[in-house]
Amino acid sequence: MERRYTAIVLGKIETGETDRIYTLYTKEQGKVRAVAKGVRKPEARLASQLETPVLSQVTVVGVRGLPKIAGAVLEEGFLSLRSDFDGLRRALEALAFLERLVDLDEPDEETFFLTVEYLQLADMLSALKNEHSVRLVTKPSF
């Protein structure tokens, strides 16, 4: 069974020699976990489409057990945020908080769109090169 998701990559766990288990927050199904086989090989094209944080169209296949990621197409990579160390750190902390907050398979489109909007805003503020701007939209770190 093949499913297509609009997904934000929340995190990843390395497993085996070349595989990773990804945690995705999807518009269609909420939080989902899926495995990407061979994604840690140097020639793997899928890895760049599944970096944290990105917004991608992800195709998942499988009926039993952990579904497998068959493909992904990058929609938004948040490049300015990636070049801002402090902003990226804060955004990753916010995504880790979201990952702990939501349960598997509980769709919530409003939360999904708020998360996308947060990442877009953090990316835009990082592009301004103001070191305090991402801090305004993210909880302070202690």
Backbone torsions as a table, in degrees:
resi	resn	phi	psi	omega
1	MET	NA	128.4	-177.9
2	GLU	-106.0	133.4	176.4
3	ARG	-128.5	144.7	177.7
4	ARG	-116.4	133.4	-177.1
5	TYR	-126.4	146.1	163.1
6	THR	-93.0	116.2	-167.0
7	ALA	-135.3	146.0	168.9
8	ILE	-102.6	129.5	178.4
9	VAL	-81.0	116.3	-179.1
10	LEU	-89.4	-35.2	-177.3
11	GLY	-173.6	174.3	-179.7
12	LYS	-150.2	150.5	178.0
13	ILE	-129.4	128.1	178.3
14	GLU	-76.9	135.9	179.7
15	THR	-141.4	142.4	-177.2
16	GLY	64.0	-164.2	-178.3
17	GLU	-80.7	-35.6	-172.7
18	THR	-133.6	9.0	-174.6
19	ASP	-106.9	162.5	173.9
20	ARG	-141.5	145.7	170.8
21	ILE	-102.3	124.2	-178.3
22	TYR	-104.2	143.0	170.2
23	THR	-105.8	120.8	-177.1
24	LEU	-116.4	142.0	171.2
25	TYR	-107.6	112.5	-172.0
26	THR	-107.9	153.0	175.5
27	LYS	-69.0	-35.9	-171.6
28	GLU	-83.7	-33.6	-172.3
29	GLN	-132.2	1.8	-176.9
30	GLY	81.5	-145.5	-178.4
31	LYS	-76.7	130.8	-177.5
32	VAL	-135.2	145.0	172.1
33	ARG	-114.5	139.5	179.0
34	ALA	-150.8	153.7	-178.7
35	VAL	-102.6	142.0	174.0
36	ALA	-114.7	113.8	-178.1
37	LYS	-80.2	134.5	174.6
38	GLY	70.1	13.9	-174.0
39	VAL	-72.7	-18.3	-179.7
40	ARG	-91.5	2.4	175.1
41	LYS	-71.4	146.8	-177.2
42	PRO	-58.1	-32.5	-177.8
43	GLU	-89.5	3.9	-177.8
44	ALA	-68.9	124.4	-179.7
45	ARG	-86.2	-22.6	-174.8
46	LEU	-69.9	-28.3	-174.0
47	ALA	-57.3	-41.7	-177.3
48	SER	-69.9	-23.0	179.1
49	GLN	-81.7	-8.6	-174.3
50	LEU	-125.3	24.2	177.2
51	GLU	-75.4	154.4	179.1
52	THR	-92.0	131.6	-12.8
53	PRO	-94.6	134.5	171.1
54	VAL	-139.5	161.6	172.1
55	LEU	-112.0	119.6	-175.9
56	SER	-136.5	159.0	167.7
57	GLN	-92.6	116.2	-173.5
58	VAL	-115.6	133.1	175.7
59	THR	-104.5	126.2	-177.0
60	VAL	-121.6	136.9	177.9
61	VAL	-126.2	152.3	176.5
62	GLY	128.8	146.7	-179.6
63	VAL	-111.2	-44.6	-177.8
64	ARG	-105.5	150.9	177.1
65	GLY	67.7	-156.2	179.9
66	LEU	-76.2	122.3	179.8
67	PRO	-65.0	158.0	-178.9
68	LYS	-106.9	139.8	176.3
69	ILE	-82.1	117.7	-177.9
70	ALA	-93.3	-24.8	-179.3
71	GLY	-171.8	162.6	178.0
72	ALA	-154.2	142.2	177.0
73	VAL	-124.9	121.7	-178.7
74	LEU	-68.0	129.3	174.3
75	GLU	-100.7	-44.8	-178.3
76	GLU	-147.6	125.8	-175.9
77	GLY	-101.7	-8.2	179.7
78	PHE	53.2	55.8	-173.1
79	LEU	-64.9	-38.2	178.8
80	SER	-65.4	-39.0	178.1
81	LEU	-63.6	-37.7	179.6
82	ARG	-65.0	-26.6	-179.1
83	SER	-91.3	0.1	179.8
84	ASP	-112.2	101.2	-173.4
85	PHE	-57.5	-49.8	-177.9
86	ASP	-65.9	-42.4	178.0
87	GLY	-63.3	-42.5	178.2
88	LEU	-63.9	-42.5	178.9
89	ARG	-59.6	-44.5	179.8
90	ARG	-66.4	-40.5	178.4
91	ALA	-65.3	-40.0	178.4
92	LEU	-67.0	-35.2	174.9
93	GLU	-64.0	-40.8	179.0
94	ALA	-64.9	-40.7	178.4
95	LEU	-67.7	-36.7	176.7
96	ALA	-64.4	-37.3	176.8
97	PHE	-64.9	-44.1	177.6
98	LEU	-60.7	-41.8	-180.0
99	GLU	-60.3	-40.0	178.3
100	ARG	-73.3	-28.9	-174.2
101	LEU	-76.7	-38.6	-175.0
102	VAL	-98.9	149.3	177.6
103	ASP	-93.4	163.8	177.0
104	LEU	-64.2	145.7	172.6
105	ASP	55.1	40.6	173.7
106	GLU	-123.1	89.2	-176.6
107	PRO	-66.1	140.2	177.0
108	ASP	-151.6	92.7	-176.0
109	GLU	-59.9	-36.0	-179.0
110	GLU	-62.7	-45.4	177.8
111	THR	-64.6	-39.0	178.5
112	PHE	-60.2	-50.4	-177.8
113	PHE	-67.8	-32.9	174.6
114	LEU	-64.7	-38.2	178.6
115	THR	-67.1	-43.0	176.8
116	VAL	-61.6	-44.2	179.5
117	GLU	-62.4	-40.8	177.4
118	TYR	-60.3	-47.5	-179.5
119	LEU	-64.1	-38.7	177.6
120	GLN	-65.4	-41.1	178.2
121	LEU	-66.4	-44.6	178.0
122	ALA	-61.8	-39.1	178.2
123	ASP	-64.3	-44.4	179.3
124	MET	-64.0	-42.4	179.4
125	LEU	-67.4	-34.4	176.5
126	SER	-65.8	-33.5	178.7
127	ALA	-65.6	-24.8	179.4
128	LEU	-75.4	-12.0	179.2
129	LYS	62.2	28.9	175.4
130	ASN	-99.8	114.6	-171.9
131	GLU	-64.0	-18.8	-178.1
132	HIS	-97.5	-7.7	-171.2
133	SER	-69.6	-42.3	180.0
134	VAL	-67.7	-29.3	178.2
135	ARG	-61.7	-28.4	-179.1
136	LEU	-67.5	-29.7	-177.4
137	VAL	-104.0	5.4	-178.1
138	THR	-129.8	150.4	177.5
139	LYS	-61.0	147.0	177.1
140	PRO	-68.5	145.3	176.9
141	SER	-89.3	145.1	-176.3
142	PHE	-110.1	NA	NA
